[in-house]
Amino acid sequence: MKILFAVSECAPFIKSGGLGDVAGALPRELIKLGADVRVVMPKYSLIADELLSKAKKITSISIQMSWRSQYCGIETLVHNGVTYYLIDNEYYFKRDTLYGHDDDGERFSFFCQAVLESLPVIPFKPDLIHCHDWHSGMVPFLLDRKYKSDPYYRDMRTVFTIHNLQFQGWFERDILGDMLNLEDYHFDSGDVEFNGMVNFMKGAILSSNAITTVSPTYRDEIQTPFFGEQMDGVLREQSFKLHGIINGIDTESYNPETDRLIEANYSKEDPINKDLNKLALQKEFNLPEAKETPIIAMVTRLTEQKGLSLVQHIMHEILEEEDVQLIVLGSGEYEYEEYFNYLASTYSEQAGVYIGFSEALAHRIYAGADFFLMPSLFEPCGLSQLISFQYGTIPIARETGGLNDTVHPLNEFELTGNGFTFSDYNAHDMKYTIKRALSFYKHKEVWPALLKNAMSGDYSWAQSAAQYHELYTKLQRRH
């Protein structure tokens, strides 16, 4: 089976979030299952030179965008056993950031057409194209509505994954003719029209052979008005082809037994060295070095989605009422950055904050903290809770999206569960759950069992890849 991943970002080349992690890890796991999986993505100037220098040019073609004829270079390289194709156009992809440009609609209209136009000259004829989020959302639409009249493309199938429904790719209607060479009837028929705009994600949802989301709970949530971002009606109509498959993590990179970025290695069988990581983390943040004081950590984007309004309401009470420390790593909205800086200055003996991001520091926090707080308003999948499990850092999470699928509340009587959860988006419910979690921290029977439960789960990509492979196989059989 030949599969092409069409993505706007991919680790280790470049990533801004979970999509990049998925595109980097999932193809490798699928190859282990016998599939021929390759990846096509833009050639951003931000990609590290050591990777770009390995790419070799295959050829160049022209992409016709209405009256424009745009250069499209096609380069290739193999990295970690995966073949990558890079779509080269400096006008579109030589930028200082991945997204957020006024011409993003044009940039990714070009990319979607380049994906399809490049296939005959790569040459790699996939049985199935797996597209991710709105940036590649017009690939399934163009394939279904335009390219399938060509026998070369007729048998190709498509899967579209929604990583975050909040970002759908909304643009003025003239993008159809001006950038995508499509007739107005595609808009008038409602194929891509939504609230008077062209919606790339709607086009993908309607035209793909299967749709996946990054967790079973998120699959169900996005079919409701609260989580559906106005798309819930469309998703309910297409629910017959909607699947929820939980993401995995790179368990080689996130392994406390071998991780070179942490103070001391440890395992679920012998977790004693976790205390050394804790003391080192406390020292790094100029907090009192006390292994008996629990640390609550957050490694997160500082946005409302991550539930930070709940933290604002009650964290000062937690710090005043409990013998606990708080460590935060992240950046984002100014309001939340200022709030955590305020906590760090007001509770200097209890709170440590790093505004920004550091991969190495993130590893040290996962290894040194005792609890990991994730009170998200919504969370399609979430990777942080999976990473924290690996390091024996117990999640305190709201029951939404992938958090609901992976964090199972402690039953102290049967010694089951791997974390602490609350259901309502309510600050006092979160406060109660935090206090309950802290009450078990020094429990000689419950705490070791909880640690072992968390560290014993399988959070690798192997299970997810098997589910994707099964979905691909079913689509091929139906053909």
N, C-alpha and C positions, 0 to 999 in steps of 0.2 A: 504494500500500500504506500503510495506517494502522497505526502502531505506538505503543503506550504503554509507556514505561519506568516501572515501579513500584519506587521506591528509597527507602531510609531516609536517604540523604544524597546531596548533589550539589554539586560545585563550580560556580560560586563562592559558592553560598548557604551551604553548610556542609560540612565534610568531616573525617573522622578518619583516612582512609587511602586506599588505592587504589580502593576502591569509589566514593568521591566523585569521584575523577579520571575514572574510566570513565564515570560517569553524566553528568559535565559535558562530556566531549569526544566520546564516541561518537555521541550524537544529532546533533550538528552535522555530523559526517562523513556520516552516513546521509542527512541532508537533501540534501547535495550530490549523492547518488546518486538523488535523486528521490522518496524516501520522505517521508511526512508523519509526523514523529516528535515526540511530546510527552512530557512528564515529569510524574509525579505524586509528591509527597513531602509529609512532614509540615511544617506551618508552625511551626518551632521559634522560640522567643523569642530564641535565640542568633543568628539570621540578622541580618545587618547592616541597620540601619534604612534605608539608602539603597536597598536592594533591596525590603524589605518595603513601603516607602512607595509603590512603583510598583504593588503588587498591588491589584486591584479585585475586590470581592466579586461572585460570580455569584449564589449563593443559599445557603441552608442546609437541611440535611435532618437527620433523626434516625436514629441507628444503634441498633438494638435489640440489646442484649447481655443475654440472659436477661431478668431483671426490670428491667434498667436501660434507659433511653432516653437516649442520649448525644447531645449537640449536635455537629453536624459542619458547620462552615462551609467553603465552597469558594471559593477566591480564584484569580485568574489574573493572569499578567503575561507579557510577551514579553521575553526577554533574549538578545542575540546571535543573533537569528533563531529561537530555540526558544521554543515556548509551554510554560509551566509552570503546573501546578495545585497549589495549596497546601491541604492538609487541616488545618483549624483546629479545635483543641480545647485550650484553655489548661490544663485539668486534666492532660492527657497530655503536652503538648509545651512547656509553659512550665517548663523545668527548667534547671539549671545545667550539665548534661552530656547528651550524646546518649543514652548507654547506661549500663548498670550499675545500674539501679534495680530495686527489689524487684518492681515491677509491670510490668516490661518485657513479660511475656507478655500482659498485659491491654492495654498501650499499642499493641502491634503487632497484636494481634487486632483491635482497633478500626481500625487503619490498613488492614489487609487487607480488612475488610468495607467500609470507606469507599471504597476504590479501586473496588470493583465497584458499590456502591450509587450512586456519584456519576456513573457513565457516562451514564445516561439524561438527567441534568439538566445536563451540562456545556455543550452536548452534543458528545460526541466518541465515536463508536463505532469502536473499533480492530478491525482484522483480527487483531491479535496483541498480547498483553501480555508484555513482557519483564521478568521479576522477578529480583531480585538478593539473594542470601544469605537467611538465615532470616527476616529482618524482614518480607519480603514473600512468604515461602514458602507461606503459607496462601492466597494469591490463586489460584494454579493449582489447589490442592486444593478450595477452595470453589467455584470455577468449574466444575470437573469433577464434583464430587459433589453440588452443590446448585443452582447457578444455571443449568446447562444445560437444566434442565427448562423454563426460560423461553425462548421463541423469540428474544428480543432477544440473548441471550448464546450461543445454540446454536452459531454458526459461529466463535466466537473461539478462537484457538489460543494456546498459551503456550510461552515459552522461559524456562528457569531457569538462571541463572549462579551457579556456586559460586566465590566469590572466595577463601574460606578455609574449608576443611572443619572446622577446629578448632571453629568456633562454629556450632552447629546449632539452637539454640532448644529446650532441654529444659524441659518443664513438667509439673506434676501433671495427672493425667487429667481432673480436674474442669474444666479450662480449656475442654474441648470443649463441654460443655453450658452452663457458666457464662458464657463469653465469646464463643464462636463459634456457639452455637445449633445444635450438631451432636449427633446421637444417639451413644450409647455404642458402638454396633456398629462405628463407624469405628475405635474403639480395639481392640475385641475381635477384629476381623477382621485386625488388623495393619497397616492402612492408614497409621496415624500412630504406632502403638505401637512403642517401642524401649526395651528393658531396663526395662519397667514404667513408662515415662514417655511423654508426648506429645512427639514430635520434629517440629518444623515443617519441617525440611529434608527429612526422609524423606517427609513428605506431598508436598512439592514435587517430589522426585525421581520418585516413583511416578506423579504425576498430570500432569506437564508433557509436552508433545509433543516437546520436545527439551531436553537438558541441555548446558550448555557449562561448560568451565573456562577459566582465563585463560592456559593454555599447553598445548601438546601433551604435554610430559613430565609435567606435573601431572595431566593426564587419565589417564595410564597409572599414575602413582604411587599415586593415591588408590584404585585397584582392588587394592592390595596391603595386607597387614595392617599393615606399619610406618607407612605414610602414611595409611591409610584411616580412622583415628579411629573404629574399630568399624563404619564404614559400608561397608567394602570389599565385603562380600558383596552388599549391596543394589545397589551401583554395578556390580558385575560382572553381576548379573542384568539391569541396565538399560543395559549397555554398548552395545547396538544404537542407542541414541539419545544417546550421550555424545560430545561434540566438544571439541577443544582449540583455542582461538583466542588467540594471543598478544596482549597489550595493546599499545597504542602510547603515545606521549607527545605533549604539546603542543609541537611543534617550533618554534612561534612564540615561546612563552615561554622555551623553553630553546634559545636560538640565540646562540652566542658572537659572531656577527657584529653582532647588534643589541641584545644584552642590556644594559640600562642599569644593572643591579645590580652589574656587575663592574667591575674597575679599568680594563681596556682591552679593546677588541674585537679579535677575530682570526678566521681562517678556516682550513680545511684547506689551502687554497692558500698561505696566508701565516700560519703559526701562531706567528711570532716573538713576538708580544705576549703569548702565554701566560706567558712568563717574567715580565712585568710583574705579572700577576695573582698569580703565585707569590710574588714579593718582597713584594707588598702583604699577602698572606695571612700570610706569615711575620712581618711587622711587626705585624699585628693580634694575633697570638698570642704576641708577645714571644719569638719564636724567632730564631736567627741568620739573617740575610738572605743566603742563599747559593743561587744558582740551580742550582749543580751538585749540591746535596744533594736527593735525591728525597724527595717527600712522599707518604706513604700516608694516605688519608683514609677516614673512615667517617661517613656521615650516616644514622642508623638509630634505630629504637626499641631501647632497651637491654633486650632480652629473650633468653631462651635460644634461641628460634626463630632468632635472627639469628646463632647460632654463637659467642656471646661466651665460652662456656666454653673454646673452642679458643684464643681470643685471650688469655684469662687464663693459659693454660698456657705460651705461648711468646713473648708480645710483649716481655717484659723481656729475653729472650735476643736477639731481633731488634735491640732498641735498644742493647744492649751490644756486639753483634758487628758491626753495620753502621753506616755513615754514612747515616742515614736519619732522617726526622722523621715523627711521627704526629700527625694532627689529627682530633678526634672531635667530632661534633655530635649530640646526642640526649638523650633522657631515658627513664626506665623503672624497672626494678627497682633497688632500693636497693643491692643487692650490686654490680651493674655500675657504677652511678654512683660508688660509693665506689672501685671498682677503678680507673676511669679518672682520678679525682681523685688517687689514689695515684700513678699513672704520671706525671701532670703535675707533681706535687711532687717525685717522686724523680728524674725525667729532665727537669728544667725547661728544658734546652737542646735537647730533642728532642721533647717531647710537649706539645701544646696541646689543651685540652678545654673545651667549652662545654656545660654541662648545661642542657637546655631545647631550644627550637626557634626558629629565625629563618629565614624564607624567603629573605631577602636574604643572610644569611650562608651558607646552603646553596648559593646560586648562586656566591658567591665561592669556596667550597671546591671545587665542581665545576670551576671555571675555573682555580684555582690549584694544585690537587693534580696529582700525576703518576700515582698509582695509587689505585684505589678497591677497598677490601677488603670482600667479601661472602661470608663462610664459612658461610652459612645451613644450619641443620639441615634445614629445608624452606623453599621459596620458591615459592608458587603461580605468580607471574609475576615480580615484581620490576620496579620502574621505575627504581631508582637506577642500575642498570648501563646502561640505555638513555640516561638523562640524561648519565652520565659519558662514553659514546661521543660524544655531541654535542660535548662540550668537550675531546675528546682526552685524557681521563683514563682510563687503562687498567685494566679490572677484573681483580681477582684473586678468583676465585669458585669455590665448590664446585658440582659438576655435579649440580644438583637443580632440579626444576621449570623455571620460565622462564629461570633462569640457564643451564641445560643447552641450552636452545633458542636462546639469543642470544649467549652468550659462547663463542667458538670458539678453542681453544688455538693459540698461536703455533707455526708451523713456520718456524724460522729459516733453513732451507735454501731453501724455496720462497717465503718472505716472505708467507705467508698467515696468517690468523687475526687476531683482534682483542683477545685477552686471554690470561690464564693461568688454568688450571683444575686442580682436584684432585677426585678422586671420593669417597674414603672420608672419613667424618666423623672425622678423626684430626688431632691438633694437629701431629704431626711431618710429616705429608704437607703440611699447610698451610705450615709453616715452610720446607720444601724448596721449595714453589712460590713463596713470597715471595722467597726467596733467588735462585731462578732468574730471577724477574721483575727483581729489582734488578741482576742480572748483565748484562742487556741494556740497561739504562737509558742507558748512555753509548756504546752500540754505534752507530757512525756510519752504518751501512747499515740495520740491523734496526730501530732505534728510529723513524726517520722513516717507514719503511714501515708499522710497526705503528700509528703515530699516524694515518696516512692511511687505513688499513683501517678503523680504529674510526670515524673521522669521515665516512666515505663511505657508511655504511649508511643505509637508509631506516627510521627508527624512528617514523614518523608514524602517525596513526590511519587513514590512507587504506587501507592493506592490510587491517587488521583489519576496518574497516567493510565492505569488499568481501566478506569471508568471512561476516560476519553477514548481510549483505543476501542473499547466495546461500542461506544457511540458511533465512532467512525465506521466500524465494521457493519453495524446495523444499517447505516446510511448507504453503504455500498451494496448491501444485500437487497435493499429496497429498490435500488436503481434498475 
